[in-house]
Amino acid sequence: MQNSGKNPAVNLGEEIKEGNALLQLLKEEQAVLINADVEALARLAEEKNKVVVRMTELAQRRHRTLTAAGMEASEAGMKTWLKTAPPAAVQAWDALLELAKEAKELNRVNGLLIGKHMARTQTALNVLHGSPQSGNMYGPNGQSTGQAASRKLVVG
């Protein structure tokens, strides 16, 4: 095995550990979003930020090591280096890529959940401000208050 100064895989175990921590936090975030627990979201956001900062530091370290080994500091450079790497390094890299793929999907779903909460909140705010978005609301005179009945022009 190459010496640790030129071995980009030396910290892959740590990256995998942090990736698993991020996955766990994303799963917790999903449960919190489903339960609409706003207070827990703030705590999770702070924890996620710490994990992401640590993962970024580890990736930057790997990129510096790749450069020291004469490779491009990128995923392509890592793939090139892995062609001559021990099987354990290849397996660790594949595991890290799989974690990243799973985290990306969880993050996408959580984003959709956040979008639904925001839409629901915006609808509630519109109702409170007297400007409902649907035409099935009625005013004090019994007439529909839908926006389809009125046209607003902006001149200028």
Contacts in CASP RR format, 6 or more apart in sequence:
PFRMAT RR
TARGET T0000
AUTHOR 0000-0000-0000
METHOD contacts of the structure
MODEL  1
MQNSGKNPAVNLGEEIKEGNALLQLLKEEQAVLINADVEALARLAEEKNK
VVVRMTELAQRRHRTLTAAGMEASEAGMKTWLKTAPPAAVQAWDALLELA
KEAKELNRVNGLLIGKHMARTQTALNVLHGSPQSGNMYGPNGQSTGQAAS
RKLVVG
1 7 0 8 1.000
1 86 0 8 1.000
2 69 0 8 1.000
4 10 0 8 1.000
5 65 0 8 1.000
5 68 0 8 1.000
6 65 0 8 1.000
6 68 0 8 1.000
6 69 0 8 1.000
7 65 0 8 1.000
7 69 0 8 1.000
7 89 0 8 1.000
8 62 0 8 1.000
8 65 0 8 1.000
8 66 0 8 1.000
8 69 0 8 1.000
8 71 0 8 1.000
8 78 0 8 1.000
8 81 0 8 1.000
9 85 0 8 1.000
9 86 0 8 1.000
9 88 0 8 1.000
9 89 0 8 1.000
9 92 0 8 1.000
9 93 0 8 1.000
10 65 0 8 1.000
11 58 0 8 1.000
11 61 0 8 1.000
11 62 0 8 1.000
12 62 0 8 1.000
12 89 0 8 1.000
12 92 0 8 1.000
12 93 0 8 1.000
12 96 0 8 1.000
13 92 0 8 1.000
14 58 0 8 1.000
15 55 0 8 1.000
15 58 0 8 1.000
15 59 0 8 1.000
15 62 0 8 1.000
15 96 0 8 1.000
16 92 0 8 1.000
16 95 0 8 1.000
16 96 0 8 1.000
16 99 0 8 1.000
18 51 0 8 1.000
18 54 0 8 1.000
18 55 0 8 1.000
18 58 0 8 1.000
19 51 0 8 1.000
19 55 0 8 1.000
19 96 0 8 1.000
19 99 0 8 1.000
19 100 0 8 1.000
19 103 0 8 1.000
20 99 0 8 1.000
21 51 0 8 1.000
22 48 0 8 1.000
22 51 0 8 1.000
22 52 0 8 1.000
22 55 0 8 1.000
22 99 0 8 1.000
22 103 0 8 1.000
23 99 0 8 1.000
23 102 0 8 1.000
23 103 0 8 1.000
23 106 0 8 1.000
25 44 0 8 1.000
25 47 0 8 1.000
25 48 0 8 1.000
25 51 0 8 1.000
26 48 0 8 1.000
26 103 0 8 1.000
26 106 0 8 1.000
26 107 0 8 1.000
26 110 0 8 1.000
27 106 0 8 1.000
28 40 0 8 1.000
28 44 0 8 1.000
29 41 0 8 1.000
29 44 0 8 1.000
29 48 0 8 1.000
29 110 0 8 1.000
30 106 0 8 1.000
30 109 0 8 1.000
30 110 0 8 1.000
30 113 0 8 1.000
32 40 0 8 1.000
32 41 0 8 1.000
32 44 0 8 1.000
33 41 0 8 1.000
33 110 0 8 1.000
33 113 0 8 1.000
33 114 0 8 1.000
33 117 0 8 1.000
34 113 0 8 1.000
36 117 0 8 1.000
62 78 0 8 1.000
63 73 0 8 1.000
63 74 0 8 1.000
64 73 0 8 1.000
66 72 0 8 1.000
66 73 0 8 1.000
66 74 0 8 1.000
66 77 0 8 1.000
66 78 0 8 1.000
66 81 0 8 1.000
67 73 0 8 1.000
69 81 0 8 1.000
71 77 0 8 1.000
71 78 0 8 1.000
71 80 0 8 1.000
71 81 0 8 1.000
72 80 0 8 1.000
78 93 0 8 1.000
82 89 0 8 1.000
82 90 0 8 1.000
82 93 0 8 1.000
123 132 0 8 1.000
123 133 0 8 1.000
126 132 0 8 1.000
126 133 0 8 1.000
127 137 0 8 1.000
130 145 0 8 1.000
131 147 0 8 1.000
132 145 0 8 1.000
132 146 0 8 1.000
132 147 0 8 1.000
133 147 0 8 1.000
134 146 0 8 1.000
135 144 0 8 1.000
135 145 0 8 1.000
135 146 0 8 1.000
135 147 0 8 1.000
135 148 0 8 1.000
136 144 0 8 1.000
136 146 0 8 1.000
137 144 0 8 1.000
137 145 0 8 1.000
137 146 0 8 1.000
138 144 0 8 1.000
138 145 0 8 1.000
139 145 0 8 1.000
END
